[in-house]
């Protein structure tokens, strides 16, 4: 009886989670096997609009929300996305609300996707303010926000969480390296090697993020001005 109750609770949680993300419009579908899911650049004119999803209800688990959005996007063959704001009665865009937002889904030909170089993104967690040091310069990153820094090829960058038992990561980007993405978190997060919104590098509380998930966070988090 106890096992049945536990199973019922797990199923209820899964159903509740799945109900947070809805496919609200399908314009067309596209057949492709692209695993990536990048943020659409405004200047790209050849992106094909496929539909949109709506996220309803606030969640601290952004990786789970991303996984649900990713799954919906791949059902119709999308490989790029952009945030689509709700509008006020006068047609002006509403401020972003983390508890309810829409995401437009697109297919963009791979040759139209520009490589992104020369930047490092540092994301805070969804709940707590994070204090970090980059090359001995201190920063405080508010919850659900991120820093974006220009990096110089060949220069060594040391990222530290400034704690007694905290973590330190050193990187030395090359000229043709893609942007790098980290999240500072006090939570114990297990790496996900599936490549779907995963956490593919972890050193204590400094986590290297997979590009698709990082670009999703850059859309729903706020950039902190340096």
C-alpha positions in Angstrom: 0.0 0.0 0.0 2.8 2.3 0.9 4.6 1.6 -2.4 1.4 2.4 -4.3 1.1 5.7 -2.5 4.7 6.6 -3.4 4.1 5.7 -7.0 0.9 7.8 -7.1 2.8 10.8 -5.7 5.6 10.4 -8.3 3.1 10.2 -11.1 1.3 13.3 -9.8 4.6 15.2 -9.7 5.4 14.2 -13.2 2.0 15.2 -14.5 2.2 18.5 -12.7 5.6 19.2 -14.2 4.5 18.3 -17.7 1.5 20.7 -17.4 3.9 23.6 -17.1 4.8 23.7 -20.8 2.1 23.7 -23.5 2.4 23.7 -27.2 0.0 26.5 -28.0 0.5 26.9 -31.7 1.8 24.8 -34.6 2.1 26.6 -37.9 4.1 23.8 -39.6 6.5 21.0 -38.9 10.0 20.4 -40.1 11.9 17.1 -40.4 15.4 17.4 -39.1 17.7 15.7 -36.7 19.4 18.7 -35.2 20.2 18.2 -31.5 20.9 21.8 -30.7 18.4 24.5 -29.8 19.9 28.0 -30.0 18.6 31.4 -29.5 17.5 33.0 -32.8 19.3 36.1 -33.9 17.0 39.0 -34.9 19.0 39.7 -38.1 18.5 36.2 -39.5 15.8 36.4 -42.2 15.7 32.8 -43.3 14.4 31.3 -40.1 11.1 29.4 -40.7 8.4 30.0 -38.0 7.0 26.7 -36.8 4.9 27.4 -33.7 5.2 28.4 -30.1 5.1 27.0 -26.6 3.9 28.7 -23.4 5.4 28.2 -20.0 2.9 28.5 -17.1 3.8 28.5 -13.5 7.1 29.5 -11.8 9.8 26.9 -11.3 13.2 27.1 -9.6 14.3 24.2 -11.7 15.2 25.9 -15.0 16.9 22.8 -16.3 13.7 20.9 -16.1 11.7 23.7 -17.8 14.3 23.8 -20.6 14.0 20.1 -21.0 10.3 20.3 -21.4 10.5 23.2 -23.9 13.3 21.4 -25.8 11.1 18.2 -26.1 8.2 20.3 -27.4 10.4 22.1 -29.9 11.9 18.8 -31.3 8.4 17.4 -31.8 7.9 19.9 -34.6 11.6 20.1 -35.8 12.6 23.4 -34.3 16.3 24.2 -33.7 16.1 27.9 -32.7 13.9 30.0 -30.5 13.1 33.5 -29.3 11.2 34.9 -26.4 7.8 36.3 -27.4 6.5 38.9 -25.0 2.8 39.2 -24.1 1.3 42.5 -25.1 -0.6 45.1 -23.2 -4.0 46.3 -24.4 -2.2 49.2 -26.3 0.1 46.7 -28.1 3.2 47.5 -26.1 5.2 44.5 -24.8 4.7 43.5 -21.2 7.7 43.1 -18.9 9.0 39.5 -18.7 7.3 37.3 -16.1 9.2 34.2 -15.1 5.9 32.5 -14.1 4.3 32.9 -17.6 6.0 33.4 -20.9 5.9 32.4 -24.5 8.6 31.1 -26.8 8.4 31.2 -30.5 10.0 28.1 -32.3 11.9 28.2 -35.6 13.9 26.2 -38.0 17.0 28.0 -39.1 19.3 26.5 -41.8 22.7 25.6 -40.2 24.6 27.8 -42.7 22.7 30.8 -41.4 23.8 30.2 -37.8 26.7 32.4 -37.0 29.4 31.2 -34.6 29.6 33.2 -31.4 33.1 34.0 -30.1 34.9 36.2 -27.6 32.4 36.2 -24.6 32.1 34.5 -21.3 28.7 34.2 -19.6 28.4 33.8 -15.8 24.9 32.9 -14.5 23.7 33.1 -11.0 21.4 30.4 -9.6 17.6 30.8 -9.7 17.4 31.4 -6.0 20.4 33.0 -4.4 22.7 35.9 -5.0 26.2 34.7 -5.9 29.6 36.3 -5.2 32.4 35.5 -7.6 35.9 36.6 -8.5 37.2 36.8 -12.0 40.9 37.5 -12.2 40.8 38.9 -8.7 38.0 41.3 -9.5 34.9 40.7 -7.4 31.3 40.6 -8.7 27.9 40.0 -7.1 25.4 38.4 -9.4 21.7 38.7 -8.4 19.4 35.6 -8.6 18.2 34.9 -12.1 20.7 37.2 -13.7 24.1 36.9 -15.5 27.3 38.7 -16.4 28.6 38.9 -19.9 32.3 39.6 -20.3 34.5 40.1 -23.3 37.5 37.7 -23.3 40.8 38.1 -25.0 42.2 35.1 -26.8 45.2 33.6 -25.1 44.6 35.3 -21.8 44.0 33.1 -18.7 40.8 33.7 -16.8 40.5 32.5 -13.2 37.0 32.2 -11.8 36.5 31.6 -8.1 33.5 31.4 -5.8 35.5 33.3 -3.0 34.7 30.7 -0.4 37.0 28.9 2.0 36.1 25.6 0.5 34.8 27.0 -2.8 35.8 26.2 -6.4 38.2 27.7 -8.9 38.2 27.2 -12.7 40.8 28.5 -15.1 40.2 28.8 -18.8 42.4 30.1 -21.7 40.2 30.7 -24.7 41.6 30.6 -28.2 40.7 32.9 -31.0 38.2 30.5 -32.7 36.7 29.1 -29.5 33.0 29.4 -29.0 31.6 31.5 -26.1 31.9 29.8 -22.7 29.1 29.5 -20.2 29.2 28.9 -16.4 26.7 28.9 -13.7 27.6 29.5 -10.0 25.4 27.4 -7.8 25.4 26.4 -4.1 23.2 23.4 -5.0 24.6 19.9 -5.6 23.8 19.3 -9.3 24.7 16.1 -11.1 26.2 16.5 -14.6 23.9 15.4 -17.5 25.9 13.9 -20.3 22.9 13.5 -22.6 23.7 16.8 -24.4 20.1 18.0 -23.9 20.2 21.1 -21.7 23.0 19.4 -19.9 25.6 20.4 -17.3 28.7 19.1 -19.0 31.4 20.3 -16.7 31.4 20.6 -12.9 33.9 21.8 -10.4 32.3 22.1 -7.0 29.8 24.9 -7.3 31.1 26.2 -10.7 29.2 24.4 -13.5 30.0 24.6 -17.2 26.8 24.8 -19.2 26.0 23.3 -22.6 25.3 26.0 -25.2 21.6 25.4 -25.8 20.7 25.5 -22.1 22.9 28.6 -21.6 21.2 30.5 -24.4 17.8 29.6 -22.9 19.0 31.0 -19.6 20.2 34.2 -21.3 16.7 34.7 -22.7 14.9 34.2 -19.3 17.5 35.8 -17.0 18.5 39.4 -16.8 21.9 40.7 -17.8 23.7 42.5 -15.0 25.5 45.6 -16.2 29.2 45.7 -15.3 
